[in-house]
């Protein structure tokens, strides 16, 4: 019976240590890796929208519409550059 008690305490301690390590890994993912992924994803979406806008300008027949689309493309370029700079501001490490 004493042996079973020691096994129960030992297994419980190993479980607590494992849960702490798993919580630390989860915290590291959400604090460090996830914001990087979000910034890169946002930049990729904005670059795609920018390319689509440029394609629409290339096939546009009305120059007034083309000028408004180019203005929108400039805004998308600024937004994608800011998302990229936000990604670059995160620390670089082995994760």
N, C-alpha and C positions, 0 to 999 in steps of 0.2 A: 504494500500500500504506500509505503514511503517512497519507493522507486517511482510509482505512478505520479505521486505528488511532485517529485523532482522533474520528471518528464513534462508534466503540465506547466510548471513554472519555466522550465527551459524553453519549451516550444513557444510559450506566450512571450517570453523575452525576445526570442528570435523574430517572432511576428511583429512585435512593436518596433524593433530595429529596422526590419524590412519596410514597414509602413512609413517610418520616418524618412528613409532613403527615397521611397517612392514619392512622398509629398515634396521633398526637396527637388527631385527631378521635375515634377509637375510645375512647381513654382518657378524653376529656372526656365522651363519652356514658355510659360505665359509671360514672364517678365523680360526675357531676353530674345528668344527666337521668334515668338509670335509677332511682336511689333515689326520686326524686320520683314517677315513674310507679308504682312499687311501692307507695308510701305511699297515693297516691290510689286505686289499684286495691283495696288492702286496705280502705280506708275505704268504698268503694262496695260491696264484698261484705258488710261488716258492716252497713251501712245497709239493704241488701236483706234480710239475715237479720232485722234488727230489724223491718222492715215486715212480713215474713212472720209473725213472732211476734205482732205486734200484730193482724194479721188473724186468726190462730188464736185469740187472746184474745177477739176480737169475736164469734166464732161458738161459743165454748166454753160449754157448759151447766153444767159443774161448777165452782163458784167456787174450790175448792181447787186445781184444775189451772190456773185462770186466774191465781191468785196466784203459783204457781211460774213460770208463763210470764212474768208481769210482772217477776219477779225476774231471769229470764234476759234479758229485754229491757233492763233497767237495766244489766246487765253488758255487753251488746252496745253500748249507747249510750256507756258509758265507753270501751270498746275503740275504737269508731269515732272518738270525740273525740280519743283519744290518737293514732290514726293520722293524723287531720287536723292535729293540732298538730305531729306529726313532719314532715308535709309543709310546714307553715308555717315550720318552723325552718330549712328549706333556703334558701340564698341565692336571691334573685330577680335574674335577669339576662335578657339578650336571647335565650338559647337556648330 
